[in-house]
């Protein structure tokens, strides 16, 4: 595993752990942010195994990550869309415990799927 991959794995774990902790503390406003960031790190880790580094171009990184992940991991598009929707709803529109729980559940499904197919220990 390259240093870049190892860094993304570490960041994925930390952000996912933080999302779970904040959900447990009823701090829903930050759950969307952390869930999205954890998944982005999981995608970056898997992509780095193929020599891709979306974060190198910040202006295009999000859309490139999502496009790559949706094409690479069949069936995760709904979870990725749920996460992005939760990011906006929780971060800008207010608190919503149900939406925060759905965001963490979607995060968990995406991370498990990427971990399984990339053979990375993301959790």
N, C-alpha and C positions, 0 to 999 in steps of 0.2 A: 504494500500500500504506500502510495506517495505521501509526502508531507502535506500536500494540498488536500488529498482525500482524507487523511487523518484529521486535519483541522476541521473540515466540513462535518465529519462524523462527530467530533467533540462538540461543535457548536449546535448540531442537531439535537444531541442528547441534552445539552444544557437548556436550550430553548424549550424543548418538549417538557422537560422536568419543571421548568418555570411556569409553563402554561398550566400544567396539572396543579401545581402549588397555588397559583393565583385563582384557579377555579375553586379549589378547596377553601380559599379565604374569601370567596364571594367578591373578588375583584374582577368582575366581568369585563370592564372596559379595556383591560390589557390582554385578555385571553385571546382575542382575535389576532392582535399583533403578534403575540408569541407563537400562536399556532401556525400562522402563515410563515413566520421566519423559520420555525423548526422544519417545516416542509420544504421551504426553499433550500435550506442547508442539506436536507436529505437528497434533493434533486441535484444540487451541486456536487455532492459526494459521489453519487452514481454517475453523473455526467463526466466527472473528472477521470473516472476509470476508462472512459473513451476519449480522453484528451480534450474534452470540452470544458470551458471555463466561462460561464455566462456572466459571472460577477465582474469580469474584466471590462465589460461594456455596460456600465450602470444604467444608462438611458434605455437600453434595450433588454436588460437582464430579465426583468419580470416576464415580459411577453415571450422572450426566447425560451425561458425555463418552462413556462406553462405549455407552450407549443411542443417542445421536445418531450416533456413528461407525458402529455396526453397522447402523443404518437407512439411513445415507447412502452407505456403501461396501459394497455387496453382496459377500460372500465373504471379509471380513476377520475375521469373528467367531472363527474357530478360532485365528488368529494372536493376536488380543487375549486370548483365553482362555489360550493358551500363555504369553503374557507374564505374565499375572497369576499363573498357576500357578508360573512360574519365580521370580517375585518372592518368593513365600512359601517355595518349596523352597530357593532359594539363600540367602535372607536369614535364614531361621529354622531350617532343617533341616540346613544344612551345605553343604559344597563338592561340586560336581558339574560337571566340565568339559563333559560331553555336554549337560547341561541348560543351561549357560551358552551354549554354541554355538548351541543351538536358540533360546534367547531372542534372541540377536543376529540370527540369521537371520529370526526372526519380526518383530523390530523393523525390519529392513531392508525386508522385504516391505511392511509397513504404511506406513512412511514413503514408499517409492517410489510406492505406490498413491495415497496422499493427495497427494503432490507432483504426480503426473501429472494427477489429476482436478481439483485446485485451481489448477494452474498456479503453484505456489509452488516456489521453489528451496530445498528442505529438506535437501539433501545437499551 
